[in-house]
Amino acid sequence: MAGSRLGRHHDPAVYERANVRLVTYDRAGYGLSDRQPGRRIVDAVADVAAIADALELDRFAVTGGSGGAPHALACGALLRDRVDAVAAVVCPAPWDAEAIDPMAGQSPGNLEEFGAALQGRQALEELLAGQAAAIAEDPWAIVIGRDDQLPAEDIVSLQNEQRFQVFAEALREAVAQGPAGWSDDDLAFVQPWGFDLGAIAVPVTVTLWQGEHDSLIPAEHGRYLVAAIPGARIHWIETGHLAMVDQIGAILAELTRAAGRSSARQRR
């Protein structure tokens, strides 16, 4: 699903309570960011490093949800000298991973979308152009036609007015340039990611958060990732994909604890 720098929790106090400074950005092609055709998951690392440099952040933690989660893991693999901890929330497994069928258990909408991605850029952009136009007019359009593909928790989550307002704002901004960033994301997901999950190691701490009822990122992806990432821990939550936002307090609390432990090891 498309995303942008405006993706966040609807209650800003959640970040104040966690004592964190949240920094978000648009991946290439989304929102205000220039498109980078042919980009890979690993290419996000240079962007994150540049943002951290501009903000004078020597060390930091990274989190990403859904399509943002693989990009967060890439930072954990390649910025080990700066990243203390990573929280990967409802994260897909690499498409070329062995011992897993990434399409198994996917919703019909996802099967159509990633089936088009496997056909190539033209087929994917033709599919997403219509969806991007519908979102620009009415963000609820991304749910209409898929409401029978999502678990009840996700539908209930989107029926929260404040939450949906943030969801809609982030989606509209994501397709400000049409389907550019969205299609480039999907193409990056079905190609080699450009980094090794096994390279994420101490001192970086990785926590995974997986919805047991998730129909967009099925549970098998979480099982694969926790086995592939050295020392990773996984939290199994009885929820769906979009409703994982309810766990934001717990996610931030664990992320900051892990970052604190990592920083302490660095000082020794």
C-alpha positions as CSV (number, residue, x, y, z in Angstrom):
1,M,0.0,0.0,0.0
2,A,1.3,3.5,-0.8
3,G,2.7,5.7,1.9
4,S,4.3,9.0,2.5
5,R,6.0,11.2,5.1
6,L,2.6,12.1,6.5
7,G,2.1,8.6,7.8
8,R,1.9,8.7,11.6
9,H,-0.2,7.9,14.6
10,H,-3.3,10.1,14.9
11,D,-2.5,11.0,18.5
12,P,0.8,13.0,18.6
13,A,1.0,12.5,22.4
14,V,2.0,8.9,21.8
15,Y,5.4,10.2,20.7
16,E,5.7,12.6,23.6
17,R,4.9,9.8,26.1
18,A,7.6,7.6,24.5
19,N,10.0,10.5,24.7
20,V,11.0,10.1,21.0
21,R,11.6,12.5,18.2
22,L,9.8,11.2,15.1
23,V,11.4,11.9,11.7
24,T,9.6,10.7,8.6
25,Y,10.3,11.2,4.9
26,D,9.0,10.4,1.4
27,R,10.7,7.5,-0.4
28,A,11.6,8.4,-4.0
29,G,8.5,9.1,-6.1
30,Y,6.2,9.7,-3.2
31,G,4.9,13.0,-2.0
32,L,7.6,15.7,-2.6
33,S,10.5,13.3,-3.5
34,D,11.8,13.0,-7.0
35,R,11.3,9.6,-8.6
36,Q,14.2,7.2,-8.9
37,P,13.2,4.6,-11.5
38,G,14.9,1.2,-10.9
39,R,15.6,1.9,-7.2
40,R,16.1,-1.1,-4.9
41,I,15.2,-1.5,-1.2
42,V,18.9,-0.9,-0.3
43,D,18.9,2.5,-2.0
44,A,16.9,3.9,0.9
45,V,19.9,3.6,3.2
46,A,21.7,6.5,1.5
47,D,18.6,8.7,1.9
48,V,18.2,7.9,5.6
49,A,21.9,8.5,6.2
50,A,21.7,11.9,4.4
51,I,18.6,12.9,6.5
52,A,20.5,11.9,9.7
53,D,23.5,13.9,8.6
54,A,21.3,17.0,7.9
55,L,19.7,16.7,11.4
56,E,23.1,16.0,13.0
57,L,22.0,12.6,14.4
58,D,25.0,10.5,15.1
59,R,23.0,7.5,16.3
60,F,19.3,6.7,16.0
61,A,16.7,4.0,15.8
62,V,14.7,3.1,12.7
63,T,11.2,1.8,12.3
64,G,9.1,1.0,9.3
65,G,5.7,-0.6,8.8
66,S,4.5,-2.8,5.9
67,G,6.4,-1.6,2.7
68,G,8.6,0.6,4.9
69,A,9.8,-2.3,7.0
70,P,12.3,-3.8,4.5
71,H,13.8,-0.3,4.1
72,A,14.3,-0.1,7.9
73,L,15.9,-3.5,7.9
74,A,18.3,-2.3,5.2
75,C,19.4,0.5,7.5
76,G,20.0,-2.1,10.2
77,A,22.2,-4.1,7.9
78,L,24.3,-1.3,6.4
79,L,24.3,1.5,9.0
80,R,25.4,-0.7,11.9
81,D,27.7,2.1,13.1
82,R,24.8,4.5,13.5
83,V,21.6,2.5,14.0
84,D,21.0,1.2,17.5
85,A,17.7,-0.6,16.9
86,V,15.2,-1.5,14.3
87,A,11.4,-2.2,14.6
88,A,10.1,-3.9,11.5
89,V,6.3,-3.9,11.7
90,V,4.2,-6.3,9.5
91,C,7.2,-6.8,7.2
92,P,7.2,-8.8,4.0
93,A,9.9,-11.4,3.4
94,P,12.3,-11.0,0.4
95,W,10.6,-12.3,-2.8
96,D,13.6,-14.5,-3.6
97,A,13.7,-16.1,-0.2
98,E,14.0,-19.8,-0.1
99,A,11.5,-22.0,1.7
100,I,8.7,-19.5,1.5
101,D,6.1,-18.7,-1.2
102,P,5.6,-14.9,-0.8
103,M,2.2,-15.1,-2.6
104,A,0.7,-17.8,-0.4
105,G,-2.1,-16.4,1.8
106,Q,-2.2,-13.0,0.2
107,S,-5.4,-11.2,-0.3
108,P,-6.9,-11.2,-3.9
109,G,-6.0,-7.5,-4.2
110,N,-2.4,-8.1,-3.3
111,L,-2.2,-11.1,-5.7
112,E,-3.4,-8.9,-8.5
113,E,-1.0,-6.1,-7.6
114,F,2.1,-8.2,-7.2
115,G,1.1,-10.4,-10.1
116,A,1.3,-7.2,-12.2
117,A,4.6,-6.3,-10.7
118,L,6.0,-9.6,-11.8
119,Q,4.8,-8.9,-15.3
120,G,6.8,-5.7,-15.4
121,R,6.6,-1.9,-15.1
122,Q,4.0,-1.3,-17.8
123,A,1.4,-3.8,-16.4
124,L,1.9,-2.5,-12.9
125,E,1.6,1.2,-13.7
126,E,-1.5,0.5,-15.8
127,L,-3.1,-1.2,-12.7
128,L,-2.0,1.4,-10.2
129,A,-2.8,4.4,-12.3
130,G,-6.5,3.8,-11.8
131,Q,-6.1,3.1,-8.1
132,A,-3.9,6.3,-7.6
133,A,-6.6,8.4,-9.3
134,A,-9.3,6.9,-7.1
135,I,-7.3,7.6,-4.0
136,A,-6.7,11.2,-5.0
137,E,-10.4,11.7,-5.3
138,D,-11.5,9.6,-2.3
139,P,-8.9,7.7,-0.1
140,W,-11.7,5.3,1.1
141,A,-11.5,3.9,-2.5
142,I,-8.5,1.8,-1.4
143,V,-10.7,0.0,1.0
144,I,-13.8,-0.3,-1.1
145,G,-13.7,-3.6,-3.0
146,R,-11.2,-4.9,-0.5
147,D,-13.2,-4.8,2.7
148,D,-14.0,-8.4,2.3
149,Q,-10.3,-9.2,2.0
150,L,-9.3,-7.5,5.3
151,P,-9.8,-8.9,8.8
152,A,-12.4,-7.2,11.0
153,E,-9.7,-5.5,13.1
154,D,-8.5,-3.5,10.0
155,I,-12.0,-2.4,9.1
156,V,-12.8,-1.3,12.6
157,S,-9.4,0.6,12.8
158,L,-10.3,2.6,9.6
159,Q,-13.7,3.4,11.0
160,N,-12.0,5.5,13.7
161,E,-12.5,9.0,12.3
162,Q,-9.3,10.6,13.6
163,R,-7.3,7.6,12.4
164,F,-8.8,7.6,9.0
165,Q,-8.1,11.3,8.6
166,V,-4.4,10.6,9.0
167,F,-4.6,7.5,6.8
168,A,-6.3,9.5,4.1
169,E,-3.9,12.4,4.3
170,A,-0.9,10.2,4.0
171,L,-2.4,8.3,1.1
172,R,-3.4,11.4,-0.9
173,E,0.2,12.7,-0.4
174,A,1.6,9.4,-1.5
175,V,0.0,9.6,-4.9
176,A,0.6,13.3,-5.4
177,Q,2.8,12.3,-8.4
178,G,0.4,9.6,-9.5
179,P,1.5,6.0,-9.0
180,A,5.2,6.7,-9.5
181,G,6.5,5.9,-6.0
182,W,4.0,3.1,-5.5
183,S,4.9,1.2,-8.6
184,D,8.7,1.7,-8.0
185,D,8.1,0.3,-4.5
186,D,6.3,-2.8,-5.8
187,L,9.0,-3.5,-8.4
188,A,11.7,-3.2,-5.7
189,F,9.8,-5.7,-3.5
190,V,9.8,-8.4,-6.2
191,Q,13.5,-7.9,-7.0
192,P,16.6,-8.8,-4.9
193,W,16.7,-6.3,-2.1
194,G,20.4,-5.6,-2.3
195,F,21.4,-6.5,1.2
196,D,21.7,-9.6,3.3
197,L,19.3,-10.1,6.3
198,G,22.1,-12.1,7.9
199,A,24.2,-8.9,8.0
200,I,22.0,-7.4,10.7
201,A,23.8,-8.3,13.9
202,V,24.8,-7.0,17.3
203,P,25.0,-4.2,18.3
204,V,21.8,-3.6,16.2
205,T,18.7,-5.0,17.9
206,V,15.8,-6.1,15.7
207,T,12.2,-6.6,16.8
208,L,9.5,-7.8,14.5
209,W,5.8,-7.3,14.9
210,Q,3.4,-9.6,13.1
211,G,-0.4,-9.7,13.0
212,E,-1.7,-13.2,13.2
213,H,-4.8,-12.3,11.1
214,D,-2.8,-10.2,8.6
215,S,-4.1,-10.8,5.0
216,L,-1.7,-8.4,3.4
217,I,1.5,-9.7,5.0
218,P,0.7,-13.3,6.0
219,A,2.1,-14.8,9.1
220,E,4.5,-17.0,7.2
221,H,6.6,-13.9,6.4
222,G,7.1,-13.2,10.0
223,R,8.2,-16.8,10.7
224,Y,10.7,-16.5,7.9
225,L,12.2,-13.2,9.0
226,V,12.7,-14.1,12.7
227,A,14.6,-17.2,11.5
228,A,16.7,-15.3,9.0
229,I,17.8,-12.3,11.1
230,P,20.3,-13.1,13.8
231,G,19.0,-12.4,17.3
232,A,15.7,-11.0,16.1
233,R,12.6,-11.2,18.4
234,I,9.1,-11.3,17.1
235,H,5.8,-10.3,18.7
236,W,2.7,-12.1,17.5
237,I,-0.4,-9.9,17.9
238,E,-3.9,-11.1,17.4
239,T,-4.8,-8.4,14.9
240,G,-4.6,-7.6,11.2
241,H,-2.4,-5.3,9.2
242,L,-3.7,-1.8,9.4
243,A,-4.8,-2.3,13.0
244,M,-1.3,-2.9,14.1
245,V,-1.2,0.9,14.7
246,D,-2.9,0.1,18.1
247,Q,0.5,-1.4,19.2
248,I,2.4,1.9,18.6
249,G,3.0,2.5,22.3
250,A,4.4,-0.9,22.9
251,I,6.5,-0.7,19.7
252,L,8.1,2.6,20.7
253,A,8.7,1.5,24.2
254,E,10.6,-1.6,23.1
255,L,12.4,0.3,20.4
256,T,13.7,2.9,22.8
257,R,14.7,0.2,25.4
258,A,16.6,-1.7,22.7
259,A,18.3,1.5,21.5
260,G,19.3,2.3,25.1
261,R,20.9,-1.1,25.5
262,S,22.7,-0.8,22.2
263,S,24.0,2.7,23.1
264,A,25.3,1.4,26.4
265,R,27.2,-1.4,24.7
266,Q,28.8,1.1,22.4
267,R,30.0,3.2,25.3
268,R,31.8,0.3,26.9
